[in-house]
Amino acid sequence: MSADSEVEIPEVDSVSGSGIPIRGNDIDTDQIIPARFMKVVTFDGLGEFAFFDLRFDENDDPKEHPFNEDRFQDSSVMVVNSNFGCGSSREHAPQALMRWGIDAIIGESFAEIFAGNCLALGIPTVTADSETIEELQDWVDENPNEELEIDVEAETVTYGDRTIDVTVDDAQRKALVEGVWDTTALMKSNAGEVRSKAEELPYVEDAAIPEAE
């Protein structure tokens, strides 16, 4: 692929799938992916370690947790409570969730950096008030095989016979719907332009100018 070839970044205007409820406020990134599992060269395989210390005891015996339940193994929409993804800014957290199978997250609120890291993977993080989230978690618990549909552009979630309003950050919605959420791919696709601009700047040394492959 040439440096200026178009890169196909999928538009994420909607996401659908069955849900999985993860209850609790202030679930931080260390709970999502413990630090000892971050010594990997690639993100491949991180999914099996998502929520590891909440799912297994010190002897690696399973504990009660939705990620361990057979009925949720095909779920792709996670429903969480407030301040989800707080703590350190490790990008391994959304990577682990994505590789477990999560395509979107609905919650009361998200830590800003976590939400940004999710956006970089094309994972919407949409919000609603606590009462709405609790009702949705209960419904998901009772209907593990039923689908939810998140309409990112319209800012709605449909489940059962209900459609509820949710909030999607304006910048996130624009990036997802227009297919410009993968900034790394965008930069690579415009590598020639990046190099040309760098060459024009008098304060950028030649050694610092990237090669356009």
C-alpha positions in Angstrom: 0.0 0.0 0.0 1.4 3.4 -0.9 1.9 6.1 1.7 -1.1 8.1 0.4 -3.5 5.1 -0.1 -6.9 5.5 1.3 -7.4 3.5 4.6 -10.8 2.0 5.2 -11.8 2.9 8.7 -15.3 1.6 9.4 -18.1 4.0 10.4 -19.6 3.0 13.7 -23.0 4.5 13.6 -24.7 1.6 15.5 -23.7 -1.4 17.5 -25.9 -4.3 18.4 -25.5 -7.5 20.5 -26.5 -9.2 23.7 -25.6 -7.5 27.0 -23.6 -8.3 30.1 -24.1 -6.3 33.3 -21.0 -5.3 35.3 -22.2 -3.7 38.5 -20.3 -1.4 40.8 -19.0 2.2 40.9 -15.4 3.2 40.4 -14.2 0.0 38.7 -10.7 1.0 37.8 -8.3 -0.1 35.1 -6.4 -2.3 37.5 -9.5 -4.3 38.2 -10.2 -4.4 34.4 -6.7 -5.7 33.7 -4.3 -6.3 36.6 -0.8 -4.8 36.1 0.9 -8.2 36.0 -0.7 -9.1 32.7 0.6 -5.9 31.0 4.1 -7.3 30.4 3.1 -8.5 27.0 4.6 -7.5 23.7 1.3 -7.4 21.9 -2.3 -7.1 23.1 -3.2 -10.6 21.7 -4.6 -12.9 24.3 -5.4 -10.1 26.9 -9.1 -10.9 26.7 -8.8 -14.0 28.9 -7.3 -11.9 31.7 -10.1 -9.2 31.8 -11.4 -8.7 35.4 -9.0 -11.6 36.4 -8.8 -10.8 40.1 -12.5 -10.3 40.3 -13.2 -13.6 38.5 -10.7 -15.9 40.2 -9.3 -16.4 43.7 -5.7 -16.9 44.7 -5.8 -20.5 43.6 -7.3 -19.5 40.2 -10.6 -21.1 41.1 -13.6 -19.2 39.5 -15.6 -16.8 41.6 -19.1 -15.5 40.8 -18.7 -12.9 38.0 -20.7 -12.3 34.8 -17.6 -12.9 32.7 -17.5 -16.4 34.1 -21.2 -17.2 33.3 -22.0 -19.4 30.3 -25.1 -17.3 29.5 -23.0 -14.2 28.9 -20.1 -15.7 26.8 -21.4 -14.3 23.5 -22.3 -10.9 24.9 -20.8 -7.8 23.3 -22.5 -4.8 25.0 -21.4 -4.2 28.6 -23.6 -2.2 30.9 -21.7 -0.5 33.8 -22.2 2.0 36.5 -20.4 5.3 37.4 -16.8 6.3 36.9 -16.0 3.1 35.0 -12.3 2.9 33.9 -10.9 5.3 36.5 -7.4 5.0 37.8 -4.3 4.7 35.6 -4.5 5.5 32.0 -3.5 2.0 30.7 -4.7 1.3 27.2 -4.5 -2.4 28.0 -7.9 -2.1 29.8 -10.1 -1.4 26.7 -7.9 -3.7 24.7 -8.6 -6.6 27.1 -12.4 -5.9 26.9 -12.3 -5.7 23.1 -10.4 -9.0 22.9 -12.9 -10.6 25.3 -15.6 -9.6 22.8 -16.9 -6.2 23.9 -18.0 -3.9 21.1 -19.7 -1.1 23.1 -20.2 0.0 26.7 -23.3 1.7 28.2 -22.8 3.3 31.6 -23.5 6.1 34.0 -20.1 7.8 33.5 -16.6 7.0 32.3 -13.2 8.2 33.2 -12.1 10.5 30.4 -8.9 8.8 29.4 -10.6 5.4 29.4 -13.3 6.7 27.1 -10.6 8.2 24.8 -8.8 4.8 24.7 -12.1 3.1 23.8 -12.7 5.6 21.0 -9.3 4.7 19.6 -10.5 1.2 19.2 -13.9 2.1 17.8 -15.8 1.2 21.0 -18.6 3.6 21.8 -19.0 4.6 25.5 -22.5 6.0 25.9 -24.1 7.3 29.1 -27.5 7.5 30.8 -28.7 8.3 34.3 -28.3 5.8 37.2 -32.0 4.7 37.2 -32.0 4.0 33.5 -28.7 2.0 33.8 -30.0 -0.1 36.7 -33.2 -0.9 34.8 -31.1 -1.9 31.8 -28.8 -4.0 33.9 -31.8 -5.8 35.4 -33.2 -6.4 31.9 -29.9 -7.8 30.6 -29.7 -10.1 33.6 -33.1 -11.4 32.9 -32.7 -11.6 29.1 -29.1 -12.6 28.4 -29.8 -13.8 24.9 -31.8 -10.7 23.8 -30.1 -8.0 21.7 -29.7 -4.3 22.5 -29.1 -1.8 19.7 -27.1 1.3 20.3 -27.7 4.0 17.7 -24.7 6.2 18.1 -25.8 8.9 15.7 -29.4 9.2 17.1 -28.1 8.7 20.7 -30.6 5.9 21.6 -30.5 2.4 22.9 -33.3 0.0 22.0 -34.0 -3.2 24.0 -37.1 -5.3 24.4 -40.0 -3.0 23.5 -38.3 0.1 24.8 -36.1 2.8 23.3 -34.2 5.1 25.7 -32.2 8.3 25.2 -28.5 8.1 25.9 -25.7 10.6 25.6 -22.7 10.3 23.3 -19.9 12.8 23.6 -20.1 15.1 20.5 -16.5 14.6 19.4 -16.8 10.8 19.9 -20.1 10.6 18.0 -18.6 12.6 15.1 -15.4 10.5 15.0 -17.4 7.2 15.1 -20.1 8.1 12.6 -17.7 9.7 10.1 -15.2 6.9 10.4 -12.3 9.0 11.6 -11.8 7.4 15.0 -8.6 5.5 14.1 -6.1 8.3 14.2 -3.1 6.0 13.8 -4.5 4.7 10.5 -5.3 8.2 9.3 -1.7 9.4 10.0 -0.3 6.3 8.1 -2.6 6.9 5.2 -1.3 10.5 5.0 2.3 9.7 5.6 3.4 11.5 2.5 1.6 14.7 3.5 3.0 14.5 7.0 6.6 14.2 5.6 6.0 17.1 3.2 4.8 19.4 6.0 7.7 18.4 8.3 10.1 19.3 5.5 8.6 22.8 5.3 9.1 23.5 9.0 12.4 25.1 9.7 12.7 23.8 13.3 12.3 20.1 12.3 15.7 18.4 11.8 16.1 16.1 8.9 16.7 13.1 11.2 13.3 13.6 12.8 11.4 13.6 9.6 9.6 10.2 9.1 10.2 8.2 6.0 7.1 7.8 3.8 6.9 4.1 3.1 
